[in-house]
Amino acid sequence: MTCPIDWIDSSAVRRFASHVLVALTLVLAAITSAGAQSFDVPASPPQTPSGTQIAQPSGSLKDFANQSNLFGDWGGARTKMEQNGTTLGVSFIQFFDWAPTTSSLTNDVVTKYYYGGKFDVRDTSDLSRVAWKGLSVHAHLEVRFGDVPLLAGGTLIPTNAALIFPAAEDTKVRLTGLSFTQVLNPHVVVSMGRFNTLELYNGRQYAGGEGLDKFMNLAFVAPPLSLKTVPPVAEGVIFTVMRGSEVAANAGLIESTDQGFFKNGATVLWNVTLPIKPFSLPGHYSFGGEFSSTVGTNLDQNPWILLPPFNNPALTKQGAWTLNFTFDQTLVADPQDAAQNLGAFGTIGVSDGNPSLIQPYFIFGFGGHTLLKGRPNDTFGIGYFFTGVSNDFRTSVEPVRLRDEQGGEFYYNFAAARWSLITADLQFVDPFAVGSRTRTFFAVRWKLVF
């Protein structure tokens, strides 16, 4: 198996260095502009016995690193907004990817360097003061740019989930979420509007994360099993039943595709969390799935993944369904801080197999905080995924021979500061094309929180 460092050519190194240099310049400029509010020199600095003054800032680099956002309180604006019921989050995430690809000239597998990024803006506002009690609105704006390794090395499941939304190429700006939530009573909540469906999987303790905070491979971010029933962006309504502060169950009706307002069917999605705590530690065990009236074939292009150009005729079918069992279980927790924990997670799911093309689906892994002394904000994850290729899909693409795709991913998220998170990510994938060797992917993700 080839080591990723052997793949790097001089031109890729130069491009990578230029991207890092530009990013560092932006960060240094931001730090300089934020310095006045972060570091205040006292009016009467301490003196030595000889009377020489020693400059002693009241703030410190440690305080600056420990603040949640690069620009701190935005000169008091953030606190004022929160007092008025609005929470605004702004972040900039860059991806430096090295991925294998087949050379069009020699047909050999070579390594290509990809650079892309995303601005991510989220707003949650309490509308109780201007409307009625219990009403809030959530908006999610995304701006993506640059390149992403799609079909790199012959893989089916994207190795960088964040950069395939809201589009897989070019610069794209989209309001991917705009939903209103009404608390009906302490146990029932209803949300309606436009949903960024990747956010629906953020409740998972050690997986999810939209490719921005945890794993990067789509298999761990959102179940590719549901690519025929749940689009990345969908209008609809979702009901949630609460058990205290925990979600006990939810059910919803959303669009099956992103082709227009319920233009190609509707999807009923549901999930029920079992009220069990087998290890007297935090954990969630749930059953869920979707039923859809969508019409299509298993060769249709889909925003979740990019299929090679198969020109075979395919039978159009109506209806698709999935079922899954998902769990996360904390195994070790800091007795002084419950948020400092690590644990195991997993999902196993099945689908109709046609028009769905993933059947079955399985992930398992470990993740969470490192629990290392002095590194409270560092996180990690390691996982294995298996995405089966359905028999009907194999038949549809004959004489091309396919196999189930599987692989593993490891990431370490180093918190240089609470607002500067640098992630090293390594993936090994056995692609779905028969005859393809195990491919190695390496990436660096840099997230700045403003």
Sequence and secondary structure as in RCSB ss.txt:
>XXXX:A:sequence
MTCPIDWIDSSAVRRFASHVLVALTLVLAAITSAGAQSFDVPASPPQTPSGTQIAQPSGSLKDFANQSNLFGDWG
GARTKMEQNGTTLGVSFIQFFDWAPTTSSLTNDVVTKYYYGGKFDVRDTSDLSRVAWKGLSVHAHLEVRFGDVPL
LAGGTLIPTNAALIFPAAEDTKVRLTGLSFTQVLNPHVVVSMGRFNTLELYNGRQYAGGEGLDKFMNLAFVAPPL
SLKTVPPVAEGVIFTVMRGSEVAANAGLIESTDQGFFKNGATVLWNVTLPIKPFSLPGHYSFGGEFSSTVGTNLD
QNPWILLPPFNNPALTKQGAWTLNFTFDQTLVADPQDAAQNLGAFGTIGVSDGNPSLIQPYFIFGFGGHTLLKGR
PNDTFGIGYFFTGVSNDFRTSVEPVRLRDEQGGEFYYNFAAARWSLITADLQFVDPFAVGSRTRTFFAVRWKLVF
>XXXX:A:secstr
   GGGG  HHHHHHHHHHHHHHHHHHHHHHHHHHHHH    SS  B TTS B    SS HHHHHHSSSTTTTGG
GHHHHHHHTTEEEEEEEEEEEEEEEEE TTT  EEEEEEEEEEEEEEEEEE TTTS TTEEEEEEEEEEEE    
SGGG SS S SGGGSS SSS EEEEEEEEEEEEEETTEEEEEEEEEGGGGGTTSSSS GGGTSS  SHHHHS GG
GTTT  SEEEEEEEEEEETTEEEEEEEEEESSSSSTTTT EEEEEEEE    TTSS EEEEEEEEEEEEEE TTS
  SS            EEEEEEEEEEEEEEEEEETTEEEEEEEEEEEEEEE SSS  EEEEEEEEEEEE   TT 
TT EEEEEEEEEEE HHHHHHTTTS B  EEEEEEEEEEEEETTEEEEEEEEEEE SBTT   EEEEEEEEEEE 
